[in-house]
Amino acid sequence: MSAPNILVVEDEKPIRDMVTFGLRRGGFAVMEAANCREAFDQLAETVPDLILVDWMLPDSSGLELTRSLKRNADYQDVPVIMLTARATEDDKVAGLHSGADDYITKPFSQRELQARITAVLRRAAPGDGSEVIEAGELKVDLGSHCVMAGGEEVSLGPTEFKLLRFFLTHPERVHSRTQLLDRVWGRNVYVEERTIDVHIRRLRKALANGGCDAYIKTVRGAGYRFSAS
């Protein structure tokens, strides 16, 4: 198996050198970019397994870069980790809301960085269709579409099942309605954003056994987050 390929987008060369050196020592293949333009130049050559993005870049922000990546069908499935000195709760919410899969604040250790990269890559890895995911009182067989909530089997419509599968494979992240439309319905399907709320209500109603409906949390002004904790 080839080493995971990581694109590091960081304008400060000493930090970029430190990160890339540690990643290479950790067995990762590394690509480098000092700004958004260079990042897209690299992406045109090779699509990496994961992208590390600094917030403050000279030609745009890491937020805008992440949003651009998630809007692009060629790169939207590539996981993104923001690596930044901005550490307030509002900053973290903004970073995750932009589409980042994780958010790491500076300073950080190489061990933590590589552990977080490995965790995100593991979550993003495609399954074989027969994977069983458990979260709290919820158990879902992705192959058979069997859903157990509080020990009882529940029936879901195809859209509600796709929503649940997306939440289970992207937990602990805030997803806007636009992001859910793009990732669950697809970019070529026109659906009003408020339609999301209807399907969320149906999904919650079906998962009411064992309190599993509470796993789908509304984040006011931002969207929805799945958390079994």
Phi, psi and omega in degrees: 000132181287156180291142175302139183259121185246129173263122180257116179252101186209125185277336180276110187301318179301320179291316180299318179296319180297315181295312183294323178298313180296320180294318180295320176296330179278002175096009179268150167273144189228136169245154184232148174211140181263352180200180183293321180300313179296326179299313180291330174298317178295318181296327178295334180271314184214131174272117184282173176278336182200151180237129172262125186234126172282149180290310185269108178237154189291330185254352176187182178260158175299329176298311181294322177298315180297317178299319179297318179297317183286342176272348184264121185300334181286335187236357189295338180267359177280120180294146181235133172244126175275136183234105192208159175276351181282115193239007180285161179299319179299320178297315181297317179298317179297318180296314180291324180293333179289345180120359179296143180273341176201167186217117182241130181262145176277146356284158181217161176264155177297325180297315179296314181303312182291326177294319180292321177299312181299319180295317180294318178298322179295318179293327184276348184294133178292140177271180180265009179091348182250011184292140174251126181247132177241136178214109182060235179270013184250134179224125185230126174265109185292337180281312183270351184064023177278127182240124178244125178235121182060031178085000180241141179287137179238153181258129179238145171288165184300322180289318179296324179293319178297321176299313181297317179300318179297315179299317182295326181269357176223061185283165173059028178229144175277128179243123177287165177299320180298317179296319179295319177300315181295316188274334182258313181273328183101158187283340184263011180247128179269116176221135177294144183302324183292345175299329176306316183299323179297314181290327176297317178298318178296318180295316178299317181299320180291332183264014186298334180299135178068013180073018183292341177297333181288349179291335180265106189256137175274128176253105189305128178079359183234314182150229184227152178222139176259125178209123179270001183262000000 
